[in-house]
Amino acid sequence: MSIFKFKQFEVDQTGCAMKINTDGVLIAAMANHEGPQHILDIGTGTGVMALMLAQRFPEAEVEAVEIDLQAAQTAGRNFQSSVFNSRLKVHHLGIQEFQSNQKFDLIVSNPPFFVNDLRNDEERKGIARHADQSFFEVLIRKANDLLTGNGKFWIILPVKQADEVVKIAAKYPLHLIEQVNLHSDLQKPTFRQIICLARNHAVREKSDFYIYESFKIHSASYKYLLKDFFLAF
């Protein structure tokens, strides 16, 4: 079995088209809110982001949505085997079908982002990685419907898609209040953006985050961000 061990939990990746990746752990470690009580992870995959958020926010109930049956089942097992199991719940459906009377203080997503791009030969991995143009419209609309008044929606995307999502969000209106530009190292351009959308008009915060300081040597910022999760740090 493919087991990834963290300091406070383990993640079995068996049956998941998309494995644990840097994008997911970074947004789960960065996404913030002032004392969230209810958190939603859209497209949970293995469940790793939901587990990290359950660890970070011990007072919060964490729900997760996953369209792929095998991934949803795997996430459910990972939730049940964790010390946070009483606060975790997974729903096997797409976000467009998700209905809840509960509003969420914090919503996170590491979504498929290759819009109208060449489809992956493996269908399940294709669903996990690719999105139709309408997907982001649905995602933003649902997030807006599900957020509390002071809720925050955090999402990680390539720069081009992040720009599009910010434009879509303005219609609802959700405003960009934080933007983190992710770089492999100091010499590399931004390859992803982590953005935070909210209803308030807070001053936009912009920062840069570097994963490596040199070849295969993680930056001090990366180690600090993930020190509560990764055994290596």
Buried (B, 14 or more C-beta within 10 A) or exposed (E): EEEBEBEBBEBBBBBBBBBBEBBBBBBBBBBEBEEBBBBBBBBBBBBBBBBBBBBBBEEBBBBBBBBBEBBBBBBBBBBEEBEBBEBBBBBBEBBEEBEEEEBBBBBBBBBBBBBEEEEBEEEBBBBBBBBEEEBBBBBBBBBBEBBBEEBBBBBBBBBEBBBBBBEBBEEBEBBBBBBBBBBBEEEEEBEBBBBBBBBEEEEEEEEEBBBBBEEEEBBEEBBEBBEBBBEEE
